[in-house]
Amino acid sequence: MSDRLFFISLGLAAAALIAFSLVWPQGLGDRSPAPFGQPPAQRTPAMQAAMKRERDHANQQMQASEAAKAKTVKAAPTEQPK
């Protein structure tokens, strides 16, 4: 492949990636630039409430699991060294 063809195609690929990065969403909660951006779903009050419910439920499950684990460890007989 000639250098002229390689570097032209490399430059076009770089320009395409830069243009694509300008319109791609900037993360889960961030907006893209003005003509392409949509309001982020994670910042709506309904989504915030759903995320809080999910987080609270996960914390409750974790606490129940830890309590059950502690209860099991307490009730389990320990071996006495001889």
PyRosetta script that sets phi, psi and omega in degrees:
from pyrosetta import init, pose_from_sequence

init()
pose = pose_from_sequence("MSDRLFFISLGLAAAALIAFSLVWPQGLGDRSPAPFGQPPAQRTPAMQAAMKRERDHANQQMQASEAAKAKTVKAAPTEQPK")
pose.set_psi(1, 134.1)
pose.set_omega(1, -179.1)
pose.set_phi(2, -74.9)
pose.set_psi(2, 153.2)
pose.set_omega(2, -179.9)
pose.set_phi(3, -62.2)
pose.set_psi(3, -36.1)
pose.set_omega(3, -178.4)
pose.set_phi(4, -61.6)
pose.set_psi(4, -46.3)
pose.set_omega(4, 179.7)
pose.set_phi(5, -67.2)
pose.set_psi(5, -41.7)
pose.set_omega(5, -178.1)
pose.set_phi(6, -62.8)
pose.set_psi(6, -50.1)
pose.set_omega(6, -175.9)
pose.set_phi(7, -71.2)
pose.set_psi(7, -32.0)
pose.set_omega(7, 174.9)
pose.set_phi(8, -66.1)
pose.set_psi(8, -45.3)
pose.set_omega(8, 179.5)
pose.set_phi(9, -66.8)
pose.set_psi(9, -36.1)
pose.set_omega(9, 176.9)
pose.set_phi(10, -64.4)
pose.set_psi(10, -41.7)
pose.set_omega(10, 177.9)
pose.set_phi(11, -64.7)
pose.set_psi(11, -41.4)
pose.set_omega(11, 177.6)
pose.set_phi(12, -65.6)
pose.set_psi(12, -40.6)
pose.set_omega(12, 178.0)
pose.set_phi(13, -63.7)
pose.set_psi(13, -41.2)
pose.set_omega(13, 178.2)
pose.set_phi(14, -64.0)
pose.set_psi(14, -43.4)
pose.set_omega(14, 178.7)
pose.set_phi(15, -63.5)
pose.set_psi(15, -39.8)
pose.set_omega(15, 178.8)
pose.set_phi(16, -64.9)
pose.set_psi(16, -41.6)
pose.set_omega(16, 178.9)
pose.set_phi(17, -65.9)
pose.set_psi(17, -38.3)
pose.set_omega(17, 177.9)
pose.set_phi(18, -65.9)
pose.set_psi(18, -43.8)
pose.set_omega(18, 178.4)
pose.set_phi(19, -63.8)
pose.set_psi(19, -39.6)
pose.set_omega(19, 179.5)
pose.set_phi(20, -66.5)
pose.set_psi(20, -36.9)
pose.set_omega(20, 179.9)
pose.set_phi(21, -66.9)
pose.set_psi(21, -24.5)
pose.set_omega(21, 179.6)
pose.set_phi(22, -72.9)
pose.set_psi(22, -24.5)
pose.set_omega(22, -177.0)
pose.set_phi(23, -108.6)
pose.set_psi(23, -6.4)
pose.set_omega(23, -179.1)
pose.set_phi(24, -78.3)
pose.set_psi(24, 141.8)
pose.set_omega(24, 177.1)
pose.set_phi(25, -56.6)
pose.set_psi(25, 145.2)
pose.set_omega(25, -172.0)
pose.set_phi(26, -90.0)
pose.set_psi(26, 15.1)
pose.set_omega(26, -178.8)
pose.set_phi(27, 139.4)
pose.set_psi(27, -175.7)
pose.set_omega(27, -176.5)
pose.set_phi(28, -68.1)
pose.set_psi(28, -40.1)
pose.set_omega(28, -174.8)
pose.set_phi(29, -110.6)
pose.set_psi(29, 3.5)
pose.set_omega(29, -175.9)
pose.set_phi(30, -102.2)
pose.set_psi(30, 158.0)
pose.set_omega(30, 179.6)
pose.set_phi(31, -93.7)
pose.set_psi(31, 152.7)
pose.set_omega(31, 169.5)
pose.set_phi(32, -82.6)
pose.set_psi(32, 172.0)
pose.set_omega(32, 177.1)
pose.set_phi(33, -57.4)
pose.set_psi(33, 162.3)
pose.set_omega(33, -168.5)
pose.set_phi(34, -44.2)
pose.set_psi(34, -54.6)
pose.set_omega(34, -173.5)
pose.set_phi(35, -70.9)
pose.set_psi(35, -15.9)
pose.set_omega(35, -175.2)
pose.set_phi(36, -109.5)
pose.set_psi(36, -19.1)
pose.set_omega(36, -171.3)
pose.set_phi(37, -73.8)
pose.set_psi(37, 146.1)
pose.set_omega(37, 172.4)
pose.set_phi(38, -117.4)
pose.set_psi(38, 153.9)
pose.set_omega(38, 175.8)
pose.set_phi(39, -60.3)
pose.set_psi(39, 131.3)
pose.set_omega(39, -177.9)
pose.set_phi(40, -65.9)
pose.set_psi(40, 132.7)
pose.set_omega(40, -177.2)
pose.set_phi(41, -65.8)
pose.set_psi(41, -28.6)
pose.set_omega(41, -177.0)
pose.set_phi(42, -71.6)
pose.set_psi(42, -13.7)
pose.set_omega(42, -178.1)
pose.set_phi(43, -100.8)
pose.set_psi(43, 0.3)
pose.set_omega(43, 177.5)
pose.set_phi(44, -76.1)
pose.set_psi(44, 148.7)
pose.set_omega(44, -179.2)
pose.set_phi(45, -58.8)
pose.set_psi(45, -37.4)
pose.set_omega(45, -179.6)
pose.set_phi(46, -65.3)
pose.set_psi(46, -41.6)
pose.set_omega(46, 179.7)
pose.set_phi(47, -69.7)
pose.set_psi(47, -38.6)
pose.set_omega(47, 177.4)
pose.set_phi(48, -60.6)
pose.set_psi(48, -41.9)
pose.set_omega(48, 178.8)
pose.set_phi(49, -65.8)
pose.set_psi(49, -41.5)
pose.set_omega(49, 179.0)
pose.set_phi(50, -65.1)
pose.set_psi(50, -40.3)
pose.set_omega(50, 178.6)
pose.set_phi(51, -66.1)
pose.set_psi(51, -37.2)
pose.set_omega(51, 178.4)
pose.set_phi(52, -67.1)
pose.set_psi(52, -42.4)
pose.set_omega(52, 177.8)
pose.set_phi(53, -61.0)
pose.set_psi(53, -44.4)
pose.set_omega(53, -179.8)
pose.set_phi(54, -63.7)
pose.set_psi(54, -42.5)
pose.set_omega(54, 179.2)
pose.set_phi(55, -65.0)
pose.set_psi(55, -43.1)
pose.set_omega(55, 178.5)
pose.set_phi(56, -63.9)
pose.set_psi(56, -40.8)
pose.set_omega(56, 178.9)
pose.set_phi(57, -64.2)
pose.set_psi(57, -41.5)
pose.set_omega(57, 178.8)
pose.set_phi(58, -64.6)
pose.set_psi(58, -39.4)
pose.set_omega(58, 178.2)
pose.set_phi(59, -65.5)
pose.set_psi(59, -40.0)
pose.set_omega(59, 177.6)
pose.set_phi(60, -63.4)
pose.set_psi(60, -42.4)
pose.set_omega(60, 178.2)
pose.set_phi(61, -63.7)
pose.set_psi(61, -40.0)
pose.set_omega(61, 179.5)
pose.set_phi(62, -64.5)
pose.set_psi(62, -43.5)
pose.set_omega(62, 179.4)
pose.set_phi(63, -65.7)
pose.set_psi(63, -39.9)
pose.set_omega(63, 177.9)
pose.set_phi(64, -65.6)
pose.set_psi(64, -39.5)
pose.set_omega(64, 178.6)
pose.set_phi(65, -64.6)
pose.set_psi(65, -43.5)
pose.set_omega(65, 179.2)
pose.set_phi(66, -66.3)
pose.set_psi(66, -37.6)
pose.set_omega(66, 178.4)
pose.set_phi(67, -66.2)
pose.set_psi(67, -42.2)
pose.set_omega(67, 178.5)
pose.set_phi(68, -65.7)
pose.set_psi(68, -38.5)
pose.set_omega(68, 179.1)
pose.set_phi(69, -65.6)
pose.set_psi(69, -43.4)
pose.set_omega(69, 178.6)
pose.set_phi(70, -64.6)
pose.set_psi(70, -38.2)
pose.set_omega(70, 179.0)
pose.set_phi(71, -65.7)
pose.set_psi(71, -40.9)
pose.set_omega(71, -179.8)
pose.set_phi(72, -67.2)
pose.set_psi(72, -42.4)
pose.set_omega(72, -179.6)
pose.set_phi(73, -66.0)
pose.set_psi(73, -38.0)
pose.set_omega(73, 179.4)
pose.set_phi(74, -66.9)
pose.set_psi(74, -39.6)
pose.set_omega(74, -175.9)
pose.set_phi(75, -79.6)
pose.set_psi(75, -21.0)
pose.set_omega(75, -177.2)
pose.set_phi(76, -72.0)
pose.set_psi(76, 133.1)
pose.set_omega(76, 178.4)
pose.set_phi(77, -70.6)
pose.set_psi(77, 143.2)
pose.set_omega(77, 178.2)
pose.set_phi(78, -101.4)
pose.set_psi(78, 149.3)
pose.set_omega(78, -180.0)
pose.set_phi(79, -81.0)
pose.set_psi(79, 138.7)
pose.set_omega(79, 177.4)
pose.set_phi(80, -89.9)
pose.set_psi(80, 133.9)
pose.set_omega(80, 176.2)
pose.set_phi(81, -67.9)
pose.set_psi(81, 143.8)
pose.set_omega(81, -177.4)
pose.set_phi(82, -92.0)
pose.dump_pdb("model.pdb")
